Amino acid sequence: MDDTTPAAHPEPVTLCTLAWDEAWLLAGKLNDAGVEARVDPDTLDSYTGLGIPPMGKNGYDVIVSKDHLEEARDIAREVARA
């Protein structure tokens, strides 16, 4: 498989939108479980450094591949119950 095939670049989707620390905690749990996840945007506001979302956003998105969305949802539910 080369880098131009769709499987090499799975479609990213937003699992959920959370506060800065919660988004990173969930992304870490997902990655630990083998589901590649990232937080977008991945940096704190450089002016305040307080984890306040960028203008026009309500929080930080936890991004996973569409192929792993259901598994990610299951893991997120488990994390929310803990």
N, C-alpha and C positions, 0 to 999 in steps of 0.2 A: 504494500500500500504506500503510495507517495503522498506528499503533503497537499496535493490538490484535490484529493478525494473528500467527499463530505464527512466520512468517518474520521478523517484526520483532524477535522475542525468541527466538532459537534456544536450545535446551536446553543448559545448561552441563553438562559432564562432566569428571571428573578424568582427566587424561592419565597422571599419575604423582605420586608423593610423594617429595620430595628434601630435602636439607639447604637451608638458607636461601639461600646463595650460588648453589648449583647450580640451584635452582628459578628464581631471577631470571635467571641466565644463559640457561637454556633458554627461558624466557618471552620474553626479548629476541630470541633467535634465531628463535623462532616468529613474533613480531611483525614482525621484519625480513623474513621470508619471506612476509608477508601473511596469516598465520594469527593472528587475534586471540587473545591469551592473557593470563592474569593469574595472580597468586600469591595463595593464600588460606591463612592470613591474610596480609594484605599489610604488616603492620608487625612489627618486632622486639618482643620482650618489653620493655616500657618499664622494668621493674625491673632486669633484667640487661643488656639491650642486646646479648646474645650470640648471638642467632639460635637460641635454644633453643625448640623447638616448645611450643605451649601444652599444658597438662596434658591427657592423654588422646590426644595426637596423636603420630605418629612422625616427622613432618616437615611440610613445606609443600607443599600441593597446587598443581600446575600445572593450571589450568582452561582448557579450550577449548570451543568449541561442538561439539555432537554431529555436526553437518554436516561438520566439518573434522577429526574425530578420526583418520581413517586418514592424511590428509596430515600431521597433527601427529605421529603415530607414526613415519612415514617420516623426518621431520625429526629427531625425537628419536634415532632409530637412527643417523643420520648424525653427529649431535653426539656421541653416545656413542663412536663409532669414532674421532673426531678426537683 
